[in-house]
Amino acid sequence: MRAPAPALSITDLKKTYSTGAVALRGVSLEIPEGDFFGLLGPNGAGKTTIIGIVTGIVTKTGGKVRVFGVDLDTEPGRAKSFMGVVPQEPNFNFFDNVVDVIVNQAGYYGVPRRVALQRAEKLMSGLGLYDKRNDRSMTLSGGMKRRMMIARALVTEPRLLILDEPTAGVDVELRRGMWDFLTQLRASGTTILLTTHYLEEAERLARQVAIINHGEIIESGTVREILSKLQTEMIVLELGAPVSDSAMAALAAFKPRAMDGNSVEIEVSKERNLSDAIMALEKVGVKVLTAHNKSGRLEEAFLRLTSNKG
């Protein structure tokens, strides 16, 4: 039995602008259907250029893009019909009501208005927009505008949802609500491609990630595989007493950093492991109550990989 085509297949993608600036240097990615894929990279790394090419906004210099097996060059309309896109910047009519922004998008794809209204109501409820449905879109907060753009992208029921920095500038509460919504969406079978600067977001949501820097993919794999490339790991110890000078001295080989309360952050490796740190503290009469991995380890991997291969 033939394996299903990937949701998105990018092969040797290149982009050189007329100024001579090289944005992409032969990028290849494959996203399986039903996956939640995170594309990470610093500003100017090439993330938005990839999104622009996949969505037909930017003309590539070379390479191939296929969406569910459909070639973007030979069947652009069909390939784009599989996609819903949430761009970085608002690109809707600010004078339209929220429900009209969403329903009008469905009309461009031939969805009957009655069906579009039903879908819009469900999406607005799921994204916490229902009470704002008759408000002009210009009156929404930044976070609510982002939610509306997600609803607009989903009203056509795309098989592939592309999110370009969807939670930039959104407050923590709204961001976490959007995370929950996207998690449910992925569970329903929608394939999601996410670009983000919030590495906690990628670590929380994505199953697979790729790190791009200077137009090249420098690492890719599952989040666990990326984290395994760290030669050291940050551990937070909660001590039985306030962090003292003697405790810091005992941990000197572990590059300690005192935190709030009784906690201290240390760096461990195969040569200097956690057991050695605990024993060093016991020698000066300090008891370790708990030890846990520092959150944001993907950010640590990201920073190390981009600095080493930049």
MISEBA-804157 format. One record per residue (C-alpha): x, y, z; residue number from 1; residue in one letter. Coordinates in steps of 0.02 Angstrom, whole numbers, m for minus. Layout:
# MISEBA-804157
@x = X, y = Y, z = Z, resi = NUM, resn = a $
...
//
This chain:
# MISEBA-804157
@x = 0, y = 0, z = 0, resi = 1, resn = m $
@x = 67, y = 170, z = m51, resi = 2, resn = r $
@x = 112, y = 288, z = 93, resi = 3, resn = a $
@x = 12, y = 451, z = 98, resi = 4, resn = p $
@x = 98, y = 607, z = 33, resi = 5, resn = a $
@x = 170, y = 724, z = 165, resi = 6, resn = p $
@x = 64, y = 875, z = 207, resi = 7, resn = a $
@x = 209, y = 987, z = 154, resi = 8, resn = l $
@x = 366, y = 938, z = 60, resi = 9, resn = s $
@x = 500, y = 1070, z = 28, resi = 10, resn = i $
@x = 650, y = 1016, z = m75, resi = 11, resn = t $
@x = 810, y = 1118, z = m101, resi = 12, resn = d $
@x = 717, y = 1283, z = m85, resi = 13, resn = l $
@x = 821, y = 1435, z = m132, resi = 14, resn = k $
@x = 789, y = 1621, z = m134, resi = 15, resn = k $
@x = 907, y = 1760, z = m188, resi = 16, resn = t $
@x = 836, y = 1936, z = m196, resi = 17, resn = y $
@x = 876, y = 2061, z = m335, resi = 18, resn = s $
@x = 993, y = 2150, z = m214, resi = 19, resn = t $
@x = 1099, y = 1993, z = m207, resi = 20, resn = g $
@x = 1045, y = 1950, z = m30, resi = 21, resn = a $
@x = 1029, y = 1762, z = m8, resi = 22, resn = v $
@x = 879, y = 1719, z = 101, resi = 23, resn = a $
@x = 872, y = 1530, z = 76, resi = 24, resn = l $
@x = 1018, y = 1414, z = 35, resi = 25, resn = r $
@x = 936, y = 1250, z = m15, resi = 26, resn = g $
@x = 810, y = 1216, z = 124, resi = 27, resn = v $
@x = 726, y = 1045, z = 130, resi = 28, resn = s $
@x = 585, y = 1000, z = 250, resi = 29, resn = l $
@x = 451, y = 867, z = 258, resi = 30, resn = e $
@x = 299, y = 881, z = 370, resi = 31, resn = i $
@x = 191, y = 724, z = 390, resi = 32, resn = p $
@x = 3, y = 740, z = 383, resi = 33, resn = e $
@x = m70, y = 772, z = 556, resi = 34, resn = g $
@x = 94, y = 837, z = 628, resi = 35, resn = d $
@x = 125, y = 996, z = 729, resi = 36, resn = f $
@x = 289, y = 1064, z = 661, resi = 37, resn = f $
@x = 387, y = 1209, z = 734, resi = 38, resn = g $
@x = 503, y = 1314, z = 625, resi = 39, resn = l $
@x = 623, y = 1411, z = 736, resi = 40, resn = l $
@x = 754, y = 1541, z = 699, resi = 41, resn = g $
@x = 813, y = 1716, z = 741, resi = 42, resn = p $
@x = 754, y = 1870, z = 645, resi = 43, resn = n $
@x = 813, y = 1864, z = 465, resi = 44, resn = g $
@x = 846, y = 1677, z = 469, resi = 45, resn = a $
@x = 726, y = 1639, z = 325, resi = 46, resn = g $
@x = 566, y = 1582, z = 413, resi = 47, resn = k $
@x = 449, y = 1710, z = 337, resi = 48, resn = t $
@x = 529, y = 1689, z = 166, resi = 49, resn = t $
@x = 486, y = 1504, z = 172, resi = 50, resn = i $
@x = 306, y = 1545, z = 221, resi = 51, resn = i $
@x = 297, y = 1674, z = 82, resi = 52, resn = g $
@x = 353, y = 1549, z = m50, resi = 53, resn = i $
@x = 238, y = 1411, z = 12, resi = 54, resn = v $
@x = 88, y = 1528, z = 9, resi = 55, resn = t $
@x = 131, y = 1601, z = m161, resi = 56, resn = g $
@x = 175, y = 1778, z = m103, resi = 57, resn = i $
@x = 362, y = 1763, z = m135, resi = 58, resn = v $
@x = 439, y = 1695, z = m296, resi = 59, resn = t $
@x = 571, y = 1564, z = m264, resi = 60, resn = k $
@x = 739, y = 1557, z = m353, resi = 61, resn = t $
@x = 745, y = 1367, z = m353, resi = 62, resn = g $
@x = 678, y = 1208, z = m275, resi = 63, resn = g $
@x = 511, y = 1121, z = m261, resi = 64, resn = k $
@x = 359, y = 1138, z = m147, resi = 65, resn = v $
@x = 221, y = 1008, z = m139, resi = 66, resn = r $
@x = 65, y = 1018, z = m31, resi = 67, resn = v $
@x = m14, y = 847, z = m3, resi = 68, resn = f $
@x = 79, y = 789, z = m158, resi = 69, resn = g $
@x = 19, y = 934, z = m267, resi = 70, resn = v $
@x = 157, y = 1034, z = m352, resi = 71, resn = d $
@x = 144, y = 1220, z = m312, resi = 72, resn = l $
@x = 219, y = 1265, z = m482, resi = 73, resn = d $
@x = 103, y = 1163, z = m592, resi = 74, resn = t $
@x = m58, y = 1170, z = m490, resi = 75, resn = e $
@x = m45, y = 1325, z = m380, resi = 76, resn = p $
@x = m233, y = 1346, z = m356, resi = 77, resn = g $
@x = m259, y = 1168, z = m299, resi = 78, resn = r $
@x = m106, y = 1172, z = m185, resi = 79, resn = a $
@x = m164, y = 1334, z = m102, resi = 80, resn = k $
@x = m339, y = 1265, z = m77, resi = 81, resn = s $
@x = m269, y = 1147, z = 54, resi = 82, resn = f $
@x = m196, y = 1289, z = 157, resi = 83, resn = m $
@x = m255, y = 1415, z = 286, resi = 84, resn = g $
@x = m131, y = 1552, z = 330, resi = 85, resn = v $
@x = m113, y = 1668, z = 479, resi = 86, resn = v $
@x = 17, y = 1800, z = 431, resi = 87, resn = p $
@x = 120, y = 1904, z = 552, resi = 88, resn = q $
@x = 34, y = 2068, z = 509, resi = 89, resn = e $
@x = m154, y = 2105, z = 502, resi = 90, resn = p $
@x = m217, y = 2103, z = 322, resi = 91, resn = n $
@x = m405, y = 2120, z = 337, resi = 92, resn = f $
@x = m531, y = 2262, z = 311, resi = 93, resn = n $
@x = m528, y = 2355, z = 477, resi = 94, resn = f $
@x = m703, y = 2424, z = 446, resi = 95, resn = f $
@x = m784, y = 2252, z = 431, resi = 96, resn = d $
@x = m868, y = 2170, z = 580, resi = 97, resn = n $
@x = m778, y = 2018, z = 652, resi = 98, resn = v $
@x = m904, y = 1894, z = 583, resi = 99, resn = v $
@x = m894, y = 1972, z = 410, resi = 100, resn = d $
@x = m704, y = 1960, z = 405, resi = 101, resn = v $
@x = m720, y = 1773, z = 438, resi = 102, resn = i $
@x = m870, y = 1735, z = 326, resi = 103, resn = v $
@x = m805, y = 1837, z = 178, resi = 104, resn = n $
@x = m646, y = 1732, z = 177, resi = 105, resn = q $
@x = m750, y = 1575, z = 156, resi = 106, resn = a $
@x = m837, y = 1654, z = 7, resi = 107, resn = g $
@x = m672, y = 1667, z = m86, resi = 108, resn = y $
@x = m660, y = 1477, z = m75, resi = 109, resn = y $
@x = m838, y = 1446, z = m134, resi = 110, resn = g $
@x = m909, y = 1401, z = 36, resi = 111, resn = v $
@x = m1096, y = 1443, z = 42, resi = 112, resn = p $
@x = m1135, y = 1587, z = 161, resi = 113, resn = r $
@x = m1253, y = 1481, z = 267, resi = 114, resn = r $
@x = m1115, y = 1352, z = 294, resi = 115, resn = v $
@x = m986, y = 1488, z = 323, resi = 116, resn = a $
@x = m1093, y = 1569, z = 458, resi = 117, resn = l $
@x = m1111, y = 1403, z = 549, resi = 118, resn = q $
@x = m924, y = 1375, z = 544, resi = 119, resn = r $
@x = m888, y = 1554, z = 596, resi = 120, resn = a $
@x = m1000, y = 1541, z = 749, resi = 121, resn = e $
@x = m914, y = 1382, z = 805, resi = 122, resn = k $
@x = m741, y = 1457, z = 779, resi = 123, resn = l $
@x = m784, y = 1620, z = 866, resi = 124, resn = m $
@x = m849, y = 1521, z = 1016, resi = 125, resn = s $
@x = m693, y = 1412, z = 1022, resi = 126, resn = g $
@x = m577, y = 1562, z = 1012, resi = 127, resn = l $
@x = m670, y = 1673, z = 1135, resi = 128, resn = g $
@x = m728, y = 1794, z = 1002, resi = 129, resn = l $
@x = m915, y = 1765, z = 1004, resi = 130, resn = y $
@x = m956, y = 1917, z = 1112, resi = 131, resn = d $
@x = m858, y = 2024, z = 987, resi = 132, resn = k $
@x = m939, y = 1953, z = 830, resi = 133, resn = r $
@x = m1030, y = 2114, z = 783, resi = 134, resn = n $
@x = m890, y = 2233, z = 832, resi = 135, resn = d $
@x = m786, y = 2318, z = 700, resi = 136, resn = r $
@x = m621, y = 2228, z = 683, resi = 137, resn = s $
@x = m524, y = 2389, z = 709, resi = 138, resn = m $
@x = m587, y = 2398, z = 889, resi = 139, resn = t $
@x = m513, y = 2230, z = 940, resi = 140, resn = l $
@x = m358, y = 2215, z = 1047, resi = 141, resn = s $
@x = m200, y = 2146, z = 968, resi = 142, resn = g $
@x = m232, y = 1974, z = 1043, resi = 143, resn = g $
@x = m412, y = 1970, z = 983, resi = 144, resn = m $
@x = m358, y = 2021, z = 808, resi = 145, resn = k $
@x = m241, y = 1871, z = 807, resi = 146, resn = r $
@x = m383, y = 1757, z = 860, resi = 147, resn = r $
@x = m494, y = 1826, z = 724, resi = 148, resn = m $
@x = m358, y = 1793, z = 594, resi = 149, resn = m $
@x = m346, y = 1613, z = 653, resi = 150, resn = i $
@x = m535, y = 1595, z = 637, resi = 151, resn = a $
@x = m527, y = 1671, z = 463, resi = 152, resn = r $
@x = m392, y = 1546, z = 412, resi = 153, resn = a $
@x = m492, y = 1399, z = 481, resi = 154, resn = l $
@x = m663, y = 1442, z = 410, resi = 155, resn = v $
@x = m617, y = 1354, z = 247, resi = 156, resn = t $
@x = m572, y = 1197, z = 347, resi = 157, resn = e $
@x = m394, y = 1185, z = 279, resi = 158, resn = p $
@x = m295, y = 1025, z = 294, resi = 159, resn = r $
@x = m136, y = 1126, z = 328, resi = 160, resn = l $
@x = m137, y = 1278, z = 443, resi = 161, resn = l $
@x = 14, y = 1393, z = 431, resi = 162, resn = i $
@x = 44, y = 1509, z = 579, resi = 163, resn = l $
@x = 177, y = 1643, z = 561, resi = 164, resn = d $
@x = 217, y = 1710, z = 735, resi = 165, resn = e $
@x = 34, y = 1695, z = 790, resi = 166, resn = p $
@x = 57, y = 1749, z = 971, resi = 167, resn = t $
@x = 180, y = 1892, z = 950, resi = 168, resn = a $
@x = 126, y = 2034, z = 1063, resi = 169, resn = g $
@x = m13, y = 1931, z = 1143, resi = 170, resn = v $
@x = m28, y = 1930, z = 1332, resi = 171, resn = d $
@x = 7, y = 1770, z = 1429, resi = 172, resn = v $
@x = m175, y = 1725, z = 1464, resi = 173, resn = e $
@x = m227, y = 1744, z = 1282, resi = 174, resn = l $
@x = m73, y = 1650, z = 1224, resi = 175, resn = r $
@x = m109, y = 1500, z = 1333, resi = 176, resn = r $
@x = m291, y = 1499, z = 1277, resi = 177, resn = g $
@x = m232, y = 1494, z = 1096, resi = 178, resn = m $
@x = m113, y = 1352, z = 1140, resi = 179, resn = w $
@x = m259, y = 1250, z = 1206, resi = 180, resn = d $
@x = m360, y = 1285, z = 1050, resi = 181, resn = f $
@x = m216, y = 1236, z = 934, resi = 182, resn = l $
@x = m185, y = 1076, z = 1032, resi = 183, resn = t $
@x = m367, y = 1026, z = 1008, resi = 184, resn = q $
@x = m357, y = 1073, z = 824, resi = 185, resn = l $
@x = m206, y = 963, z = 796, resi = 186, resn = r $
@x = m293, y = 820, z = 888, resi = 187, resn = a $
@x = m436, y = 834, z = 762, resi = 188, resn = s $
@x = m314, y = 796, z = 620, resi = 189, resn = g $
@x = m262, y = 967, z = 555, resi = 190, resn = t $
@x = m78, y = 982, z = 509, resi = 191, resn = t $
@x = 1, y = 1138, z = 584, resi = 192, resn = i $
@x = 160, y = 1230, z = 536, resi = 193, resn = l $
@x = 210, y = 1359, z = 666, resi = 194, resn = l $
@x = 347, y = 1489, z = 660, resi = 195, resn = t $
@x = 381, y = 1571, z = 827, resi = 196, resn = t $
@x = 505, y = 1668, z = 931, resi = 197, resn = h $
@x = 429, y = 1598, z = 1090, resi = 198, resn = y $
@x = 528, y = 1439, z = 1112, resi = 199, resn = l $
@x = 419, y = 1387, z = 1259, resi = 200, resn = e $
@x = 278, y = 1386, z = 1132, resi = 201, resn = e $
@x = 369, y = 1266, z = 1016, resi = 202, resn = a $
@x = 420, y = 1155, z = 1161, resi = 203, resn = e $
@x = 240, y = 1150, z = 1223, resi = 204, resn = r $
@x = 154, y = 1122, z = 1055, resi = 205, resn = l $
@x = 268, y = 1050, z = 922, resi = 206, resn = a $
@x = 311, y = 867, z = 899, resi = 207, resn = r $
@x = 447, y = 903, z = 773, resi = 208, resn = q $
@x = 552, y = 1060, z = 750, resi = 209, resn = v $
@x = 680, y = 1128, z = 629, resi = 210, resn = a $
@x = 802, y = 1266, z = 672, resi = 211, resn = i $
@x = 849, y = 1383, z = 530, resi = 212, resn = i $
@x = 991, y = 1509, z = 533, resi = 213, resn = n $
@x = 1061, y = 1613, z = 390, resi = 214, resn = h $
@x = 947, y = 1527, z = 266, resi = 215, resn = g $
@x = 999, y = 1349, z = 310, resi = 216, resn = e $
@x = 923, y = 1213, z = 418, resi = 217, resn = i $
@x = 1052, y = 1178, z = 551, resi = 218, resn = i $
@x = 954, y = 1050, z = 653, resi = 219, resn = e $
@x = 789, y = 957, z = 636, resi = 220, resn = s $
@x = 700, y = 816, z = 724, resi = 221, resn = g $
@x = 584, y = 788, z = 870, resi = 222, resn = t $
@x = 598, y = 907, z = 1018, resi = 223, resn = v $
@x = 676, y = 765, z = 1118, resi = 224, resn = r $
@x = 807, y = 735, z = 983, resi = 225, resn = e $
@x = 853, y = 920, z = 977, resi = 226, resn = i $
@x = 870, y = 926, z = 1166, resi = 227, resn = l $
@x = 980, y = 771, z = 1164, resi = 228, resn = s $
@x = 1111, y = 870, z = 1068, resi = 229, resn = k $
@x = 1146, y = 975, z = 1221, resi = 230, resn = l $
@x = 1311, y = 925, z = 1300, resi = 231, resn = q $
@x = 1258, y = 1004, z = 1464, resi = 232, resn = t $
@x = 1092, y = 1031, z = 1550, resi = 233, resn = e $
@x = 1026, y = 1162, z = 1670, resi = 234, resn = m $
@x = 957, y = 1095, z = 1835, resi = 235, resn = i $
@x = 868, y = 1192, z = 1971, resi = 236, resn = v $
@x = 902, y = 1133, z = 2149, resi = 237, resn = l $
@x = 790, y = 1179, z = 2295, resi = 238, resn = e $
@x = 894, y = 1180, z = 2453, resi = 239, resn = l $
@x = 843, y = 1152, z = 2633, resi = 240, resn = g $
@x = 909, y = 1325, z = 2680, resi = 241, resn = a $
@x = 942, y = 1493, z = 2595, resi = 242, resn = p $
@x = 1082, y = 1488, z = 2467, resi = 243, resn = v $
@x = 1243, y = 1527, z = 2563, resi = 244, resn = s $
@x = 1418, y = 1574, z = 2511, resi = 245, resn = d $
@x = 1478, y = 1401, z = 2563, resi = 246, resn = s $
@x = 1346, y = 1319, z = 2452, resi = 247, resn = a $
@x = 1396, y = 1427, z = 2304, resi = 248, resn = m $
@x = 1579, y = 1385, z = 2335, resi = 249, resn = a $
@x = 1541, y = 1198, z = 2344, resi = 250, resn = a $
@x = 1453, y = 1212, z = 2175, resi = 251, resn = l $
@x = 1586, y = 1319, z = 2092, resi = 252, resn = a $
@x = 1625, y = 1184, z = 1961, resi = 253, resn = a $
@x = 1441, y = 1183, z = 1909, resi = 254, resn = f $
@x = 1430, y = 1370, z = 1867, resi = 255, resn = k $
@x = 1296, y = 1405, z = 2000, resi = 256, resn = p $
@x = 1173, y = 1549, z = 1992, resi = 257, resn = r $
@x = 1071, y = 1591, z = 2146, resi = 258, resn = a $
@x = 884, y = 1611, z = 2113, resi = 259, resn = m $
@x = 738, y = 1668, z = 2220, resi = 260, resn = d $
@x = 716, y = 1589, z = 2391, resi = 261, resn = g $
@x = 815, y = 1431, z = 2423, resi = 262, resn = n $
@x = 845, y = 1386, z = 2239, resi = 263, resn = s $
@x = 1004, y = 1380, z = 2139, resi = 264, resn = v $
@x = 1029, y = 1341, z = 1955, resi = 265, resn = e $
@x = 1177, y = 1233, z = 1903, resi = 266, resn = i $
@x = 1249, y = 1163, z = 1743, resi = 267, resn = e $
@x = 1279, y = 975, z = 1740, resi = 268, resn = v $
@x = 1362, y = 862, z = 1611, resi = 269, resn = s $
@x = 1424, y = 684, z = 1595, resi = 270, resn = k $
@x = 1586, y = 736, z = 1680, resi = 271, resn = e $
@x = 1501, y = 835, z = 1820, resi = 272, resn = r $
@x = 1333, y = 754, z = 1851, resi = 273, resn = n $
@x = 1191, y = 790, z = 1971, resi = 274, resn = l $
@x = 1250, y = 663, z = 2099, resi = 275, resn = s $
@x = 1418, y = 751, z = 2111, resi = 276, resn = d $
@x = 1330, y = 917, z = 2144, resi = 277, resn = a $
@x = 1222, y = 843, z = 2282, resi = 278, resn = i $
@x = 1374, y = 762, z = 2364, resi = 279, resn = m $
@x = 1470, y = 926, z = 2357, resi = 280, resn = a $
@x = 1328, y = 1013, z = 2449, resi = 281, resn = l $
@x = 1314, y = 874, z = 2579, resi = 282, resn = e $
@x = 1497, y = 899, z = 2621, resi = 283, resn = k $
@x = 1459, y = 1076, z = 2677, resi = 284, resn = v $
@x = 1300, y = 1024, z = 2769, resi = 285, resn = g $
@x = 1173, y = 1082, z = 2640, resi = 286, resn = v $
@x = 1027, y = 967, z = 2599, resi = 287, resn = k $
@x = 946, y = 960, z = 2426, resi = 288, resn = v $
@x = 756, y = 946, z = 2437, resi = 289, resn = l $
@x = 713, y = 935, z = 2251, resi = 290, resn = t $
@x = 798, y = 942, z = 2082, resi = 291, resn = a $
@x = 715, y = 972, z = 1913, resi = 292, resn = h $
@x = 759, y = 1017, z = 1735, resi = 293, resn = n $
@x = 750, y = 1202, z = 1699, resi = 294, resn = k $
@x = 603, y = 1249, z = 1588, resi = 295, resn = s $
@x = 644, y = 1320, z = 1418, resi = 296, resn = g $
@x = 776, y = 1191, z = 1376, resi = 297, resn = r $
@x = 731, y = 1207, z = 1192, resi = 298, resn = l $
@x = 779, y = 1390, z = 1205, resi = 299, resn = e $
@x = 947, y = 1338, z = 1276, resi = 300, resn = e $
@x = 974, y = 1216, z = 1131, resi = 301, resn = a $
@x = 918, y = 1348, z = 1006, resi = 302, resn = f $
@x = 1040, y = 1479, z = 1072, resi = 303, resn = l $
@x = 1186, y = 1359, z = 1077, resi = 304, resn = r $
@x = 1154, y = 1286, z = 904, resi = 305, resn = l $
@x = 1130, y = 1454, z = 819, resi = 306, resn = t $
@x = 1283, y = 1529, z = 904, resi = 307, resn = s $
@x = 1390, y = 1379, z = 859, resi = 308, resn = n $
@x = 1333, y = 1367, z = 679, resi = 309, resn = k $
@x = 1298, y = 1549, z = 640, resi = 310, resn = g $
//
